[in-house]
Amino acid sequence: MIANQALKDRPFGTYERSLAFRYLRAKREYGGIAIVSILSLVGIMLAVAALIIVMSIMNGFRAELIDRVLGNSGHIRLYTQNYPTLELDELAAKLESDREVQSVIPLVEGFVLASSSGVAQPGFVRGISPTDATKLPFLQSDLFSGSLDEFGDGRFGGDGILLSERIARGFGVRAGDSITLIAPEGASTMGGVVPRKKTYRVVGVFEIFAGNANPMDDALILMPLEQAQLFFNFRGQYPFMELKLTDPQAVEAIARRLDAEYLPSGMPYQTWKQIYRGIVGALEVERSMMRLIFAVLITITALNIITGIVMLVKNKGRDIAILRTMGASRSTILRVFLMIGGILGLAGLVLGLITGILFCVYIEPIQDALNMLTGGAIWNPDVYGLPYIPAQIDWFEVSFAAGYAFLVSLLVALPPAWNAARLDPVEALRSE
């Protein structure tokens, strides 16, 4: 009676769990779990850890790339050339009062030909007010040379400009030297169209990112907003306004809300994801493909569970037959061996989670140790412009790895568990 009652325990109850753990703990000579199942546990652990580590490093590089791309630009660009300056100033004040908008920056932009000491190369000028310039990330620390003190001083913003370090290096100039800028559109005079050019004084040299990691370093020139309006013939106009948001990843939803609440009807705008859709699309494809590759890897390692459970079922055929004759149902036997696969998968994914997360958390000392062993061959900061490999843990990826590994472990354990449940007790005892 007591044995019968135990055999009819609730699904996945104490009796079924004790059987599953008993079979897992049994030594191999007593028909216990095969070594191949232990190896499958290790394989799941390594696959889950690799998925978390690789996706975290990819997320870190993605965040760094976005920071570099957006380090000099906003998250939403408004095209405001046809609107009066007074109206735009009022709009900027309203937008800056929104909780999801960090700042609104009026801009004048244009391409120029820069020349100095007989050397000429193209440049990209961004006209920005001195106050807004201090909000740019790469100008919030010490400049490569010079300072921001004289930027914007003088009539109509003065004649002081800021150069990127690589332009300054190409011209051989530094803070205090002069450089001539020529606009592509000339000025109309009685004698015809003459090139619009002016000589400016370099008051500072900045570096967006070290390690030649940002293409804007090759061309960027910052000019006071008022001076840029004069130079590019945009007097009293802001051709563009850029918005910095508190959450750049939610830019589409925020842009739609701001358009409905603040923007004049018909004012065109673009989000950074639209402007850089090629980069965003490539990153998304890369992320999806890497997730797929590691999902296949987890599946392959989990398939070894089938071999282990098949061998366990064969070794425990007599036990299964006795349990069936004592009243255990087929569903009980199925659940016992299904739990064995689930336990192996769960143990593997837990160990993988711990390994992967600890690796990402302590990636800097790990990198230092590897660099010491390999003589600095693992990571060269001068090439990438980063002191360490970036790793940013994405808890969605962690959840995906854990959920997928556990689900696959149950699915691959189902066929041998089903065969164990269908085992004929008479045939099993006869073969013994």
C-alpha positions as CSV (number, residue, x, y, z in Angstrom):
1,M,0.0,0.0,0.0
2,I,2.8,2.4,1.0
3,A,4.8,1.5,-2.1
4,N,1.7,1.9,-4.3
5,Q,1.0,5.3,-2.8
6,A,4.6,6.4,-3.4
7,L,4.4,5.2,-7.0
8,K,1.3,7.4,-7.5
9,D,3.0,10.5,-6.2
10,R,2.0,13.8,-8.0
11,P,3.9,14.6,-11.3
12,F,7.4,15.7,-10.7
13,G,6.9,15.1,-7.0
14,T,9.2,13.9,-4.3
15,Y,9.2,10.2,-5.5
16,E,10.0,11.0,-9.1
17,R,12.7,13.5,-8.1
18,S,14.3,11.0,-5.8
19,L,14.5,8.4,-8.5
20,A,16.0,10.9,-11.0
21,F,18.7,12.0,-8.5
22,R,19.4,8.4,-7.5
23,Y,20.1,7.4,-11.1
24,L,22.2,10.5,-11.6
25,R,24.3,9.7,-8.5
26,A,24.7,6.0,-9.3
27,K,28.2,4.9,-10.3
28,R,28.7,3.7,-13.8
29,E,29.4,0.1,-12.7
30,Y,26.0,0.1,-11.1
31,G,24.3,1.2,-14.3
32,G,24.6,4.9,-13.6
33,I,24.9,7.9,-15.9
34,A,27.4,7.5,-18.7
35,I,30.5,9.7,-19.0
36,V,29.1,11.1,-22.2
37,S,26.4,12.8,-20.3
38,I,28.9,14.4,-18.0
39,L,30.7,15.7,-21.1
40,S,27.4,17.0,-22.5
41,L,27.0,19.0,-19.2
42,V,30.4,20.5,-19.7
43,G,29.6,21.2,-23.3
44,I,26.4,23.0,-22.4
45,M,28.4,25.0,-19.8
46,L,31.0,26.1,-22.3
47,A,28.5,26.9,-25.0
48,V,26.3,29.0,-22.7
49,A,29.4,30.8,-21.3
50,A,30.7,31.4,-24.8
51,L,27.3,32.8,-25.9
52,I,27.2,35.2,-23.0
53,I,30.9,36.3,-23.4
54,V,30.8,36.8,-27.1
55,M,27.4,38.6,-27.1
56,S,28.5,40.8,-24.2
57,I,31.7,41.8,-26.0
58,M,29.7,42.5,-29.2
59,N,27.3,44.7,-27.1
60,G,30.3,46.5,-25.7
61,F,31.8,47.1,-29.2
62,R,28.3,48.1,-30.4
63,A,28.0,50.7,-27.6
64,E,31.5,52.0,-28.3
65,L,30.8,52.3,-32.0
66,I,27.5,54.1,-31.4
67,D,29.3,56.5,-29.0
68,R,31.9,57.2,-31.6
69,V,29.4,57.8,-34.3
70,L,27.2,59.9,-32.1
71,G,30.0,61.6,-30.2
72,N,29.8,64.5,-32.5
73,S,26.2,64.5,-33.5
74,G,22.8,64.3,-31.9
75,H,20.1,61.6,-31.8
76,I,17.5,63.5,-33.7
77,R,18.2,66.0,-36.5
78,L,15.6,68.7,-37.3
79,Y,15.8,70.4,-40.7
80,T,15.0,74.0,-39.8
81,Q,16.3,76.2,-42.6
82,N,12.9,77.6,-43.6
83,Y,11.9,78.7,-40.1
84,P,12.8,82.0,-38.5
85,T,15.4,82.1,-35.8
86,L,13.0,83.5,-33.1
87,E,10.5,80.7,-33.7
88,L,13.3,78.1,-33.5
89,D,14.6,79.6,-30.2
90,E,11.1,79.2,-28.7
91,L,10.9,75.6,-30.0
92,A,14.3,74.8,-28.5
93,A,13.2,76.1,-25.1
94,K,10.1,73.9,-25.3
95,L,12.1,70.8,-26.3
96,E,14.7,71.3,-23.6
97,S,11.9,71.3,-21.0
98,D,10.9,67.7,-22.0
99,R,12.1,65.1,-19.6
100,E,13.6,62.9,-22.4
101,V,15.6,65.6,-24.1
102,Q,19.0,66.4,-22.7
103,S,19.9,69.3,-25.0
104,V,19.0,71.1,-28.2
105,I,21.9,72.4,-30.3
106,P,21.5,74.8,-33.3
107,L,24.0,74.1,-36.1
108,V,25.4,75.3,-39.3
109,E,27.3,72.8,-41.4
110,G,29.3,72.8,-44.6
111,F,32.2,71.4,-46.5
112,V,35.3,73.5,-47.1
113,L,38.8,73.2,-48.6
114,A,41.3,73.9,-45.9
115,S,44.8,75.0,-46.7
116,S,48.0,75.9,-44.8
117,S,51.6,76.3,-45.9
118,G,50.9,75.0,-49.4
119,V,49.0,71.9,-48.2
120,A,45.3,71.6,-48.9
121,Q,42.7,69.0,-47.9
122,P,38.9,68.8,-47.6
123,G,37.3,69.6,-44.2
124,F,33.8,69.5,-42.6
125,V,32.8,72.5,-40.6
126,R,30.3,72.4,-37.9
127,G,29.2,75.8,-36.6
128,I,28.2,75.5,-32.9
129,S,27.8,78.0,-30.1
130,P,30.6,78.0,-27.4
131,T,28.1,77.0,-24.7
132,D,26.9,74.0,-26.8
133,A,30.5,73.1,-27.7
134,T,31.2,72.4,-24.0
135,K,28.5,69.7,-24.1
136,L,30.3,67.6,-26.6
137,P,31.9,64.6,-24.9
138,F,35.4,65.0,-26.5
139,L,35.6,68.7,-25.4
140,Q,34.7,68.1,-21.8
141,S,38.3,67.0,-21.0
142,D,41.6,68.7,-21.7
143,L,42.2,69.3,-25.4
144,F,45.1,67.8,-27.3
145,S,46.5,71.3,-27.4
146,G,45.2,74.8,-26.7
147,S,41.9,75.5,-24.9
148,L,38.3,76.5,-25.3
149,D,38.8,79.9,-23.6
150,E,39.1,81.9,-26.8
151,F,36.5,79.9,-28.8
152,G,33.7,82.3,-29.7
153,D,35.5,85.5,-28.4
154,G,35.2,88.5,-30.7
155,R,32.7,90.1,-33.1
156,F,30.4,87.6,-34.7
157,G,32.0,84.8,-32.8
158,G,35.6,85.9,-33.6
159,D,38.0,84.1,-35.9
160,G,39.1,81.3,-33.6
161,I,38.4,77.7,-34.6
162,L,39.0,74.2,-33.3
163,L,40.7,71.5,-35.4
164,S,40.7,67.8,-35.0
165,E,44.1,66.3,-34.2
166,R,44.6,64.5,-37.5
167,I,43.8,67.6,-39.6
168,A,46.3,69.6,-37.5
169,R,48.9,66.9,-37.8
170,G,48.4,66.8,-41.6
171,F,48.9,70.6,-41.9
172,G,51.6,70.6,-39.2
173,V,49.8,73.3,-37.3
174,R,49.0,73.7,-33.6
175,A,47.2,76.1,-31.3
176,G,48.1,79.7,-32.2
177,D,48.7,79.0,-35.9
178,S,46.5,80.0,-38.8
179,I,44.6,78.1,-41.5
180,T,42.6,79.3,-44.5
181,L,39.1,77.9,-45.3
182,I,37.5,78.1,-48.7
183,A,33.7,77.5,-49.1
184,P,32.5,75.6,-52.2
185,E,29.9,78.3,-52.9
186,G,31.4,81.7,-53.9
187,A,30.2,85.1,-53.0
188,S,28.4,87.2,-55.8
189,T,30.1,90.5,-56.5
190,M,29.9,93.1,-59.3
191,G,32.9,91.4,-60.9
192,G,31.3,87.9,-60.7
193,V,31.4,85.0,-58.3
194,V,34.5,84.9,-56.2
195,P,35.5,82.2,-53.8
196,R,34.5,82.8,-50.2
197,K,37.5,82.3,-48.1
198,K,38.9,83.5,-44.8
199,T,41.9,82.9,-42.6
200,Y,41.2,81.6,-39.1
201,R,43.3,81.2,-36.0
202,V,43.5,77.8,-34.4
203,V,42.7,78.2,-30.7
204,G,42.6,74.5,-29.9
205,V,43.2,71.0,-31.2
206,F,40.9,68.2,-30.1
207,E,40.9,64.4,-30.5
208,I,37.5,62.7,-30.7
209,F,38.8,59.2,-29.9
210,A,42.3,57.8,-29.7
211,G,43.6,55.1,-32.1
212,N,42.3,56.5,-35.4
213,A,38.9,55.1,-34.5
214,N,36.6,57.8,-35.8
215,P,36.5,59.0,-39.4
216,M,35.4,62.4,-38.3
217,D,38.9,62.9,-36.9
218,D,40.1,63.3,-40.4
219,A,37.9,66.2,-41.4
220,L,36.1,67.9,-38.4
221,I,36.5,71.6,-37.8
222,L,34.5,73.4,-35.2
223,M,33.6,77.1,-35.8
224,P,31.6,79.5,-33.6
225,L,27.9,79.5,-34.7
226,E,27.7,83.2,-35.6
227,Q,30.9,83.0,-37.6
228,A,29.6,79.9,-39.5
229,Q,26.3,81.7,-40.3
230,L,28.4,84.5,-41.9
231,F,30.8,82.2,-43.7
232,F,28.2,79.9,-45.2
233,N,25.7,82.8,-45.8
234,F,23.1,81.6,-43.3
235,R,22.6,85.0,-41.5
236,G,19.7,84.7,-39.1
237,Q,19.2,81.0,-39.8
238,Y,19.8,77.7,-38.2
239,P,19.9,75.1,-41.1
240,F,19.8,72.3,-38.5
241,M,19.0,71.6,-34.9
242,E,20.2,68.4,-33.1
243,L,18.5,66.9,-30.1
244,K,20.4,64.8,-27.5
245,L,18.1,62.3,-25.8
246,T,18.4,60.5,-22.4
247,D,17.7,57.2,-24.1
248,P,19.1,57.0,-27.7
249,Q,17.9,53.4,-28.2
250,A,14.3,54.5,-27.9
251,V,14.8,57.3,-30.4
252,E,11.9,56.3,-32.8
253,A,9.2,56.4,-30.1
254,I,10.6,59.6,-28.6
255,A,10.8,61.3,-32.0
256,R,7.2,60.4,-32.8
257,R,6.0,61.9,-29.5
258,L,8.1,65.0,-29.9
259,D,6.8,65.5,-33.4
260,A,3.2,65.2,-32.2
261,E,3.7,67.5,-29.1
262,Y,6.2,70.2,-30.1
263,L,7.3,70.3,-33.8
264,P,5.6,72.5,-36.3
265,S,3.5,70.6,-38.8
266,G,5.6,69.4,-41.7
267,M,9.0,70.0,-40.1
268,P,11.3,67.2,-41.4
269,Y,13.5,65.3,-39.1
270,Q,15.7,62.2,-39.0
271,T,16.7,59.9,-36.2
272,W,20.3,58.6,-35.8
273,K,19.1,55.1,-36.7
274,Q,17.8,56.5,-40.0
275,I,20.9,58.5,-40.7
276,Y,23.2,55.6,-39.9
277,R,20.8,52.8,-41.0
278,G,23.6,51.0,-42.8
279,I,25.6,50.6,-39.6
280,V,22.6,49.8,-37.5
281,G,21.4,47.2,-40.0
282,A,24.8,45.5,-40.1
283,L,25.0,45.4,-36.3
284,E,21.6,43.8,-36.0
285,V,22.4,41.2,-38.7
286,E,25.7,40.4,-37.0
287,R,23.9,40.0,-33.6
288,S,21.2,37.8,-35.0
289,M,23.7,35.6,-36.8
290,M,25.9,35.2,-33.8
291,R,22.9,34.3,-31.6
292,L,21.9,31.7,-34.2
293,I,25.4,30.2,-34.4
294,F,25.6,29.8,-30.7
295,A,22.1,28.4,-30.5
296,V,23.2,25.7,-32.9
297,L,26.3,25.1,-30.8
298,I,24.2,24.7,-27.7
299,T,21.9,22.3,-29.5
300,I,24.9,20.2,-30.7
301,T,26.4,19.9,-27.2
302,A,22.9,19.1,-25.7
303,L,22.4,16.3,-28.2
304,N,25.0,14.2,-26.3
305,I,22.4,14.0,-23.5
306,I,20.4,11.6,-25.7
307,T,23.3,9.1,-25.8
308,G,23.7,9.2,-22.0
309,I,20.0,8.7,-21.3
310,V,19.8,5.9,-23.9
311,M,22.6,4.1,-22.2
312,L,21.0,4.8,-18.8
313,V,17.7,3.4,-19.9
314,K,19.4,0.2,-21.2
315,N,21.3,-0.2,-17.9
316,K,18.2,0.4,-15.8
317,G,15.9,-1.8,-17.9
318,R,15.4,-4.2,-15.0
319,D,14.6,-1.4,-12.6
320,I,12.1,0.1,-15.0
321,A,10.3,-3.2,-15.4
322,I,10.1,-3.7,-11.6
323,L,8.7,-0.2,-11.1
324,R,6.1,-0.9,-13.8
325,T,5.0,-4.2,-12.2
326,M,4.7,-2.3,-8.8
327,G,2.3,0.2,-10.4
328,A,4.4,3.0,-11.8
329,S,2.7,4.5,-14.8
330,R,4.3,5.2,-18.1
331,S,4.1,8.9,-17.5
332,T,6.0,8.5,-14.2
333,I,8.9,6.7,-16.0
334,L,8.8,9.4,-18.8
335,R,9.0,12.2,-16.3
336,V,11.9,10.6,-14.3
337,F,14.1,10.4,-17.4
338,L,13.0,13.7,-18.6
339,M,14.0,15.2,-15.3
340,I,17.5,13.6,-15.7
341,G,17.9,15.5,-19.0
342,G,16.6,18.7,-17.4
343,I,18.9,18.4,-14.4
344,L,21.9,17.9,-16.7
345,G,20.9,20.9,-18.8
346,L,20.1,23.0,-15.7
347,A,23.5,22.2,-14.1
348,G,25.3,23.0,-17.4
349,L,23.5,26.3,-17.9
350,V,24.0,27.5,-14.3
351,L,27.7,26.7,-14.5
352,G,27.8,28.5,-17.9
353,L,26.0,31.5,-16.6
354,I,28.4,31.8,-13.6
355,T,31.4,31.4,-15.9
356,G,30.2,33.8,-18.6
357,I,29.1,36.5,-16.2
358,L,32.3,36.3,-14.1
359,F,34.4,36.5,-17.3
360,C,32.6,39.6,-18.4
361,V,32.8,41.2,-14.9
362,Y,36.6,40.5,-14.6
363,I,37.5,40.9,-18.2
364,E,40.1,43.6,-17.5
365,P,42.3,41.5,-15.1
366,I,41.9,38.5,-17.4
367,Q,43.0,40.6,-20.4
368,D,46.0,41.9,-18.4
369,A,47.0,38.4,-17.5
370,L,46.7,37.2,-21.1
371,N,48.6,40.2,-22.4
372,M,51.4,39.4,-19.8
373,L,51.6,35.8,-21.0
374,T,51.5,36.7,-24.7
375,G,53.5,39.9,-24.6
376,G,50.6,42.2,-25.4
377,A,49.4,40.3,-28.5
378,I,45.8,39.9,-27.2
379,W,44.8,43.5,-27.4
380,N,46.6,46.6,-28.6
381,P,45.0,49.8,-27.3
382,D,46.8,51.9,-29.9
383,V,44.9,50.1,-32.7
384,Y,41.4,50.2,-31.3
385,G,41.6,53.3,-29.2
386,L,40.3,51.5,-26.2
387,P,42.4,50.4,-23.1
388,Y,40.4,47.2,-22.7
389,I,38.1,44.9,-24.6
390,P,34.6,46.3,-23.9
391,A,32.1,43.9,-22.4
392,Q,28.5,45.0,-21.7
393,I,26.3,42.3,-20.2
394,D,22.9,42.2,-21.9
395,W,20.5,40.4,-19.6
396,F,18.2,39.6,-22.5
397,E,21.0,37.5,-24.0
398,V,21.7,35.9,-20.6
399,S,18.0,35.0,-20.3
400,F,18.0,33.7,-23.9
401,A,21.0,31.5,-23.3
402,A,19.6,30.1,-20.1
403,G,16.1,29.5,-21.5
404,Y,17.2,28.0,-24.8
405,A,19.8,25.6,-23.1
406,F,17.2,24.3,-20.7
407,L,14.5,23.9,-23.3
408,V,16.9,22.0,-25.7
409,S,18.0,19.8,-22.8
410,L,14.3,18.8,-22.2
411,L,13.6,18.3,-25.9
412,V,16.6,16.0,-26.5
413,A,15.8,14.0,-23.4
414,L,12.2,13.4,-24.6
415,P,12.9,10.6,-27.2
416,P,14.9,8.3,-24.8
417,A,12.5,9.1,-22.0
418,W,9.6,8.1,-24.2
419,N,11.3,4.8,-25.1
420,A,11.8,4.1,-21.4
421,A,8.1,4.7,-20.8
422,R,7.1,2.3,-23.5
423,L,9.4,-0.5,-22.3
424,D,7.5,-3.8,-21.8
425,P,8.2,-5.1,-18.3
426,V,7.8,-8.8,-19.3
427,E,10.4,-8.4,-22.2
428,A,12.7,-6.4,-20.0
429,L,12.7,-9.1,-17.2
430,R,13.0,-11.9,-19.7
431,S,16.1,-10.4,-21.2
432,E,17.6,-10.2,-17.7
